[in-house]
């Protein structure tokens, strides 16, 4: 099992920036991909960005060019730099870790609110 702790959420104005961080502990050697999902009120949880252990990345179309995911395998952390934020980016952001076994673990989530 992998434990994930997110930090860095908050309130920001439209056009502003935030950086989310996620620290993994536990069965870290079993982790392949890590990423960020988000869930807005009344909506399904959706992928924001993901990164494999080798550094390959995948982004939702809605965040391409604005968000950047990065990973430090030595520190077992994954960060999400969010620029040019929009009100529609408001959501609870969840860090996830996918293990080679297929198991997925989740963090508790951190709130991001973008005011117009």
N, C-alpha and C positions, 0 to 999 in steps of 0.2 A: 504494500500500500504506500501511496505517496501523499504526503501532506503539503498543501499549497497555501501560502499566505500572501494576499494581495495588499498593495498600498498605493497611494498616490491619487486617489479619486478626489473629487471636490466640485466646486462651483466655479464656472468660468464664463466669460462673455463670448458671444459669437465672434469667431475669428481668433480666439485665444488658443493656448496650448496647454496640454497636460501630459505628464509622463506617468504611466502605470508600471509598477514593478511587481514581480511575483517570485517568491523564493520557495524552492522545493526542498523537502527533506524526506527521510524515510528510504524507500526502495528506489533511490535515484538512479542506480545502475540499470534499472529495468525500463527507463524512460526512453522513448523514441522521439515522438513529436510533442511539442508544447504549443500552446496558443492562447488566444483570447476569443471569447464569445461575449455577446451582450444580449440583454433582454429588456425591452421597453415595456411599460405597462400595457397589458392587453395583447401583447405580441409574443410570438414564439422566440425562443433563444436562437440566435443566429451567429454564424462564424464571422469574426472580424478579421483575424489573421492567424496564421499558423507557421511554425518553423520546425524543420526536422533537425535531428542531431547533427546532420551534415551541413545545415545552413540553408537548405532550400525553403523558400517562402511561398505563401499563398495568401492572397488578400481578397476580401469582398470587393466587388466593383465599386460600392459606395464609398470606400475609404482609400482606394488606390490613389497614390499621389499626395495623400494627406497624412496617412499613418505609416509608421515604420516599426516593424517588429525586429527585435534583436535578442540574442541569447548568449549567455556566458556559461559554457558547459563546465568550466572549472568551479564557478561559484553556484551552479545550479539555479540560475535565475533567468527569467525571460521578461523583457521590458516591451512596452508599447508606447512609442512617442506619437502623440496625437496633435497635429497642427491644423490650423484653419477649421476649428471646430464649429459645428452647426447645431442648431436646436434639435435636429433629428438624430444627433449622436447621443442625446440624453438617454441613459439606460443604466442598468446595473451591469458592470463588466465582470466577467468570470474568467479566471485563469484555468486552464486545463492541462493535464499531462496524460499522454497516451503511451501505454506500456507496450512492449513487444508482444506481450500475451494477448493484447486486444483490450485490456482493461483501461478504462478512462476514469481519472480522478479529477475532482473539481475543488476549487477554492470557495471561500464563503461569499465572494463578490464584493465589489466596491462601487459606490454610486458616483456616476459622472452626470453632472447637470450643466447644460449649456443654455444660458439665458439669451433672449433675443433683444 
